[in-house]
Amino acid sequence: MKKIALVGYYGFDNAGDEAILAAIIASLKEYEANLEITVLSANPDKTAKEYGVKAINRFQLNAVIETLRDVDLFLVGGGSLLQDVTSQKSILYYLGLIYLAQRIAVPVIFYAQGVGPIIRRLSRFLIPRVLNNLNAITVRDQQSKELLLGLGVKEEVRVTADPVFTLPLPSDNEIKRIIDNENLESNKEVIGVSVRHWQDNHYLATLATALDQINEELGMQILFLPLHHPEDLAASQKVMAQMETAKADKQVLAGNYHPQQIVGLFKEVDLLIGVRLHSLIFAAINHTPLVGISYDPKVDSFLARLGLKAAGKTDDLDASNLHKRVLKDWKKREQLEQHLKVRVDELEQLAKENTEIAWRLLTNRSD
């Protein structure tokens, strides 16, 4: 039986990263249903139960070493694991695990990563020295490739796409049950909103103003879709509290659901205003027109792959400009839906290449 270990930002109740994990597991199992997968997780019990895999505590070094000694491939990703804007600890953790796997002589694939920003000297020194000994490197955008090459990575870097583009979607009945349970049924068209805390949160007040303007003009239901619990729920409630829109016209998804279910819920909105990267990806997968607000270069990189631009940045968001952008996109939503369908089909094919490359490494190791 082939064995593989996975590490990423798993077990932290972040729907974006959990959707990545669900997609990776599903795509690998398509190749071999009996594949033994072990996930390094911050919440191993929940991860094991939710995905039907083995899971160990990512912070227990002895368990990690024992697992790496027993597997045929170590898959590092996806997500944004190599960035040091908020802290250098994350980069040191993941590079340390890669180095450990290399010492144990386990093949390592750097899988569908979004890289950067990298601002610290130590990070820039270590990254090429560790990644230049990898068995395969795939990244989810051209900017990540250029950053790695600029840092001195000599290995081939293949640009693919986020694994979530391969994630199977839930049934309509399953989504309807959630909508019924949350009392989210509406006879109005719906604007979805996905926000997060960022820096001083000043942009949340600006967003509240824009949403009031949009609601007044279009008369739409506004549904907040938190992706990281409980942080995004609190951020959503903060925006709602600053809005003048009638209480009946603004709602929030309160429950914490399986990532596939959350992705499916984005089909129920008619247009999305999103800050988190994976809120935009979830909307795109469902061909839901989307308006991005950028807090990080990875958001701009993804929007560029869709042929779109952000409506503004969190540090200088203008309510009037956002309002105008939403109205403009709303008027051409059918055209945007068709545009997204073409782009997403392309990204899905690229995302499948991640699994193909990983499977070749796994097969070569096991033969």
Secondary structure, 3 states (H helix, E strand, C coil): CCEEEEECCCCCCEHHHHHHHHHHHHHHHHHCCCCEEEEEECCHHHHHHHHCCEEEECCCHHHHHHHHHHCCEEEEEEECCCCCCCCCHHHHHHHHHHHHHHHHCCCEEEEEECCCCCCCHHHHHHHHHHHCCCCEEEECCHHHHHHHHHHCCCCCEEECCCHHHHCCCCCHHHHHHHHHHCCCCCCCCEEEEECCCCCCCHHHHHHHHHHHHHHHHHCCEEEECCCECCHHHHHHHHHHHHCCCCHHHEEECCCCCCHHHHHHHHHHCCEEEECCHHHHHHHHHCCCCEEEEECCHHHHHHHHHCCCCCCEECCCCCHHHHHHHHHHHHHCHHHHHHHHHHHHHHHHHHHHHHHHHHHHHHHHHHC
